[in-house]
Amino acid sequence: MGAARKTLVVFDVDGTLLDSAHAIVAAMTEAYVSHGLTAPSRAAIVGVVGLSVGEAVAALSHEQPDHPLGSIGTAFKTSFSRGLAEAPHQSGLYDGAAEIIALLAAREDLLLGLATGNSRRGVERFIGQFGLEGVFATTQTADDAPSKPHPAMLHQAAVEAAVAADDVVMIGDTSFDMAMARNAGARAIGVSWGYHAPEQLLAAGAERVLSSFAELVEALGLPDPAEAA
């Protein structure tokens, strides 16, 4: 008999698991100001969270073609890393994130993964900070693939986890996450507490939008642990 079929549940990081808006906005603001430029609004910066840094800066500067995009992106990374070093706990997990990860990781019918516009270094820092070593079967970053909504991250995640594309479920807070999932032939489930509004997530292909992590087990079609006990 063959191995039992498993579902790969892939989480976005910033805005889905990690409440990092303050740190991202502060670092991007500093990056622009350090170049003598007017910083984008908080709403604009939050609106591009989820894209790789290069894509995010290009989107923020689309009306200013003379902006030094590469230099701004480098300044953002430097500022963001310095901010984390100076205040490593300024960004915390959203309510219920640690509990749902532990619950899902304990199931034999599931594998967990990450797909983020963050760097490999940032993902390793995230995993270490919250004691998540060994939890994720696959981690995809901006260093490994084109920016969301390109499907490469999820295609690579499926290969690494040895599952079919239609056995992948993407959990994210932005339209980029939802579009990436749809482009990859995966399921897309949005969360309402992140950086894009629920209507944006639904328009981008989310099958539903969660208001708390407590709804995720049911959304995945898994038995309720309380009923199984």
ABEGO torsion letter per residue (X at the ends): XBBBBBBBBBBBABGAABBAAAAAAAAAAAAAAAAGBBBBBAAAAAAABGBBAAAAAAAAAAABAABBAAAAAAAAAAAAAAAAAABAAABBBBBGAAAAAAAAAABAABBBBBBBABBAAAAAAAAAAAGABGABABBBBAAABBBOABAAAAAAAAAAAGBBAAABBBBBABAAAAAAAAAAGBBBBBBAABABBAAAAAAAGBABBBABAAAAAAAAGBBBAAAAX
